[in-house]
Amino acid sequence: MSTSAPEKVVSKTPVLHALPEVIAGPMLRRLLPERMTLWLVASKTLALTLVLERSVERSIRLPLDQQQCQQLRIGEHAVVHMIDVALCPALDEGEIFHYDLLIESEGQYRGIADWAPQLCHDGETLLTVRHAMTLASIAHGSCRRPHHDAPDGLARLDRQLHGQRATPEKWPSLLMMSGDQIYADDVAGPMLLAINALVARLGLYHERFESAEISDSRTLLQDPWLYQRNRLLPATAENRLLQRYFFRGKKKPIFTAAGADNHLISLSEILAMYLLVWSPIAWQLIDIKTPALENKAAARFEKEHRALEHFIDELPAVRRVLAHLPTWMIFDDHDVTDDWNLTAQWEEAALGHPFSRRIMGNAMIGYLICQGWGNAPKHFEGDLMAHLQTYLQTREERDHDALIDALLDFDHWHYTLPTRPAMVILDTRTRRWQNERAPHKPSGLMDWEALTELQQELMGHDAVIMVSAAPVFGVKLIETVQRVFVWLNRPLLVDAENWMSHRGAAHVMLNIFRHRHTPKNFTVLSGDVHYSFAYDVQLRGQHQRPSIWQVTSSGIRNEFPNTLLDVLDRINRWLFAARSPVNWLTKRRHMRIKPRQPDNRSPGERLVNKAGIGLLYLDDQGRPREIIQLGGDNHDVRFERDDR
């Protein structure tokens, strides 16, 4: 066995021996005329004062009590601070203001310029925010994979803001992150070691496991099972149903992620990963070394290490942009695990085993604490938050299971922003339309009841921005390939998750677009697919046809295999050109789709494979005026309309 000599791999700056007060954040989440929501993680309970500098007569200094700042202790040295305050007087449309968070200790107050000066733009001591309910521009994207070797789209967005710091009225109205904010199922070797080191450093809480190869999460600190966690994931005699159907496709136990060999398991690991993907401070608290590995694993570890070094270098910019822009989020599969609820068969098997149920539940708890709560705090008041508080206080296994049961029953992850145009964010993961006749085939992304509620939500709006993690209108060739694999009973082999893969869900969604009382202008924002594109869509046979735009930006730090995507793009153009016989045989007869061509590309090229962030400009009727993919490499792409 060939081994690598131990060496430091992540900390370019000296490890902080004393824990800083703030480990991650502040992150600006919800910003409405009368509410402001912030999220941060500290090493202890903090006494905080929110300062808003609006004008001389509107300067506000607000000490935060327990109602305005909920605190969740997730470890001996880790406390989540969930700040949600009422604003009086309400913010004006387009108002630009500044904020600070003061930490009080022994009668002394220290502001952000003191405890996190890197969050401030040059020459500033406060953080600048622009409040806008009328959406002139939206930054959006998905799929931020830390060990993918590409620039970070969030860091690119920070450069955009920094360049416009003298004119913040030009900043995007908000940032929408449409899925895969973390990859709980696809973790680099160095990242897994960093996660375990941070769990130990912060004393994040441990848990016991049932029906597992390991008894509790403490054992993962002694042996992280680096590149071998697929051996820990459940595949026992109790899972014959799973083995019968899943091993015919991807040969994985319950969890079908291609990168499951480092799959996160415990809640403490999930929470540590959130800190490591959002904060450079978390990396300064740990010191890890390259372990002794065989040749192939050692080469993989080194490659992942190089990509993570670049990721860590850009984290100060990521932290800064998340402190300045209102940021909204929704989950996709990798926030929990690949193929999450793809089929009824998958769902039944994964939830039917205590260990896999716990793993999925832990990822959902992490999402609740680090993402979901900040979207709509009121959705989580009552029983759900009570279950969370109870478990964190007792850390008893029965309370852990009760919390997971409550999360699995929860049906309000979706939300709507009262903006102009309204933004409707869809939950396409937990309320799926199961295929009862063929449970091994893909479920619809939303069930009939959820789609009915969506139709009611859309009524009365002239225009709407609808956020669906998976594109409603995707690449025809790829959807056709997925359809073939579904027909062959191999949906897991190609991740056959698209709106058109389930006849019922597709039919209802298209009818929603046709309904006479739903908006006349629809813009669908999506991610998921690891490439970017834009379509103009028209429905046929309508007297008052809605205008629909499909705008997809993916990924923030992820890309499709470049050669493969180029081949698929070319074949798609050849097979489905307007005069192609194949196109006529497979024609989407109820709609006309016109792809927008990226500028500076070859004629007919439609797909952009570039890590970055989407930027959508809207006119005063809520229609796309300009569609851009801001490249992490600073080379931007505009999608141009074909008026032929």
C-alpha positions, -999 to +999 in steps of 0.1 A: +000+000+000+014+034-010+008+062+014+011+100+014+032+119+039+010+138+063+008+175+055-015+204+063-041+208+037-067+235+044-055+263+068-035+289+050-037+311+080-028+301+116-055+282+134-075+304+158-068+291+193-095+311+209-130+308+195-143+340+179-177+352+190-193+349+155-185+318+134-208+323+105-230+352+092-247+375+096-267+364+066-295+387+054-325+365+047-361+379+046-365+416+039-400+430+037-413+465+043-421+457+079-398+427+087-361+420+086-346+385+092-310+377+098-292+344+107-258+339+123-240+312+143-219+322+174-197+303+198-218+314+227-251+332+234-247+368+224-264+400+236-271+417+203-283+451+192-295+458+157-287+492+144-305+506+113-291+538+098-319+550+075-317+588+078-309+612+106-345+611+119-349+574+113-319+559+130-330+529+150-311+511+178-329+479+188-317+457+216-328+422+206-348+402+232-357+365+231-388+372+209-367+390+183-337+367+185-344+330+190-313+310+200-307+274+193-278+257+210-265+231+186-233+223+205-211+232+235-196+261+215-222+267+188-254+287+191-277+296+161-292+331+164-324+336+144-332+373+143-366+384+131-376+420+139-405+443+130-395+475+113-413+508+122-417+529+103-418+505+074-392+506+047-399+527+016-398+512-018-363+514-032-349+527+001-312+522+007-302+519+043-273+506+064-272+481+093-249+469+120-250+442+147-235+453+180-222+426+204-225+438+240-200+425+266-195+440+300-211+473+290-190+476+258-205+474+223-186+462+192-199+465+157-194+446+125-165+468+115-147+456+146-156+419+148-159+412+110-144+441+091-141+420+059-179+421+056-177+458+048-170+472+014-140+495+010-144+527+030-175+516+048-181+506+085-218+495+080-235+470+057-255+486+029-289+471+018-313+481-009-350+473-001-371+466-032-405+450-035-407+459-072-383+434-088-361+451-114-335+424-113-330+390-096-298+371-090-304+334-090-287+300-092-283+265-078-258+237-073-229+249-053-205+219-050-174+229-029-149+205-045-159+212-081-129+229-097-146+261-109-150+297-097-178+304-072-208+322-086-215+339-053-180+354-052-187+367-088-219+383-075-199+399-047-176+415-073-206+428-091-219+444-059-185+458-051-182+474-085-216+491-080-211+500-044-214+537-052-248+530-069-265+503-048-298+511-066-284+490-094-280+460-072-303+430-077-335+432-057-328+398-042-308+365-045-327+333-051-309+301-044-330+274-060-315+242-046-284+222-037-270+248-014-250+219+001-241+185-012-248+162+018-244+132-004-213+142-024-186+152+000-149+155-007-124+136+014-107+168+028-142+183+034-153+152+054-122+155+076-128+192+081-164+185+090-154+160+117-127+184+130-152+212+133-177+189+150-150+182+176-138+218+179-173+232+185-186+203+205-216+198+182-240+174+198-239+136+191-266+111+186-272+073+188-282+052+158-305+023+154-301-006+129-267+007+118-231-006+116-221+021+141-237+028+175-234+066+176-219+096+159-189+098+182-174+068+164-173+089+132-147+112+149-125+082+157-129+067+122-147+089+096-148+059+071-132+081+045-143+071+010-160+040+025-193+053+039-213+034+013-205+004+034-222+021+064-254+030+045-281+005+051-285-025+029-298-052+052-321-082+048-350-059+058-345-041+025-352-068+000-377-046-018-351-019-023-324-044-034-347-060-059-355-027-077-326-004-071-297-028-077-309-033-113-299+003-119-274+022-098-258-004-076-261+016-044-276+008-010-308+028-004-291+061-012-284+062-049-259+091-049-229+085-071-208+101-044-222+082-014-188+070-003-186+101+019-223+106+026-230+127+056-248+108+084-252+127+116-269+161+123-237+174+137-220+167+104-248+184+084-246+215+106-208+216+104-210+215+066-233+245+065-207+264+085-179+253+062-197+262+030-208+297+042-179+310+064-142+313+061-140+315+099-150+279+103-120+268+083-097+289+106-108+268+136-095+235+124-062+219+113-063+187+093-036+166+077-036+143+047-042+108+059-023+077+047-042+065+016-037+040-012-026+055-046-060+060-062-076+074-030-045+096-024-047+111-059-084+118-054-078+134-021-051+157-035-073+167-065-102+175-041-079+194-018-067+217-047-103+225-056-112+232-019-083+256-015-098+277-042-133+274-026-119+285+007-101+315-008-134+328-022-154+323+011-148+359+024-165+372-007-193+347-004-199+357+032-200+394+023-225+390-005-248+370+018-247+398+043-257+425+018-284+409-004-318+395+008-313+358+002-341+333-003-337+295-006-354+262-014-341+227-012-334+202-040-322+166-037-285+171-028-295+192+002-307+158+016-296+130-008-295+123-046-328+110-060-347+122-029-382+108-033-377+102-071-401+072-070-426+058-046-404+027-044-374+048-033-395+067-008-410+036+008-376+018+011-356+048+024-382+058+050-388+023+060-354+017+075-346+034+108-310+044+098-318+058+064-348+076+079-325+092+105-300+103+078-326+119+057-343+134+088-310+149+099-305+167+066-340+181+068-333+194+104-302+210+090-323+226+062-349+239+087-322+255+109-299+269+083-322+276+053-360+270+057-366+291+088-352+323+072-377+321+043-408+323+064-404+321+102-441+321+108-445+288+090-424+271+117-441+285+148-459+260+170-454+223+171-425+221+147-403+246+164-414+232+198-402+197+187-368+212+176-363+231+209-372+200+229-348+178+210-319+203+213-325+206+250-330+169+258-310+152+230-330+121+237-335+096+208-373+096+212-374+134+208-350+132+178-374+107+161-405+128+170-389+158+154-381+139+122-417+125+122-430+161+124-407+172+096-418+144+073-454+154+079-448+191+074-463+204+041-455+241+040-419+243+028-432+264-002-438+301+002-447+332-018-431+366-017-454+397-019-432+413-045-442+429-078-443+406-097-451+380-070-425+352-065-439+318-059-413+293-047-423+256-052-416+226-030-409+199-057-395+173-032-418+165-003-453+165-019-449+143-049-475+126-071-467+090-066-472+065-094-495+040-077-497+016-106-459+015-112-442+026-080-408+021-095-414+048-121-409+086-114-433+104-092-447+138-103-427+167-089-459+180-071-491+161-063-526+171-074-534+188-041-502+209-042-508+219-078-544+229-070-531+251-042-505+265-067-533+275-091-552+293-063-520+311-053-514+323-089-549+338-094-552+375-095-516+382-105-508+398-139-473+385-138-454+360-116-419+346-111-423+309-104-392+291-089-390+254-097-358+236-089-362+214-120-370+233-153-406+230-163-394+232-200-362+213-204-339+201-231-359+178-253-332+153-261-323+148-225-360+144-215-364+119-243-334+098-231-348+099-196-382+087-209-365+058-226-348+047-194-381+051-175-397+028-201-368+003-195-376+006-157-343+023-150-353+058-139-325+060-112-298+054-138-305+088-154-321+108-126-353+110-145-367+140-127-385+164-149-420+178-151-429+159-182-418+124-168-452+121-150-482+125-172-506+137-145-483+164-130-473+176-165-510+178-176-520+198-146-491+222-148-498+229-185-535+235-176-524+260-149-506+280-176-538+278-197-562+289-170-579+321-179-575+336-144-538+328-140-511+354-149-505+365-185-467+366-179-449+336-163-412+335-157-399+302-145-366+302-126-348+269-123-315+252-117-307+215-110-292+205-144-257+220-142-260+241-173-278+273-182-303+282-209-333+304-217-365+296-236-394+317-249-425+296-247-460+300-262-490+278-257-509+270-289-546+273-294-552+300-268-571+332-275-553+350-247-521+331-246-498+336-216-462+345-223-438+321-206-401+323-202-380+294-188-347+308-174-323+282-160-290+290-142-269+261-129-246+257-113-232+283-089-201+261-085-208+230-107-208+222-144-219+194-167-192+173-184-182+198-211-177+174-240-208+154-233-230+186-230-216+198-264-225+165-280-260+165-265-265+201-276-255+193-311-276+162-313-306+180-298-303+207-326-300+180-353-329+158-342-353+184-331-348+211-357-381+227-370-380+206-402-367+173-387-390+143-390-380+133-355-392+166-342-426+162-359-430+127-344-422+139-309-435+175-312-448+193-281-480+199-299-495+222-274-466+246-272-440+265-292-405+268-277-379+291-290-345+288-274-324+320-269-289+318-283-260+328-261-240+356-275-205+350-288-214+314-294-216+293-326-249+296-345-276+275-329-258+268-297-283+270-268-267+256-237-241+273-215-217+253-194-203+279-171-202+281-133-216+314-122-248+331-112-279+341-132-289+377-135-324+385-147-336+420-156-374+426-157-394+454-173-423+472-156-447+444-166-426+417-150-413+403-183-376+394-189-358+423-204-323+408-203-310+374-193-274+370-183-252+343-168-225+360-148-195+338-152-174+330-122-144+335-146-156+371-152-167+362-188-205+368-189-230+354-214-262+371-226-291+351-239-303+368-270-338+366-284-343+352-319-369+373-335-370+354-368 
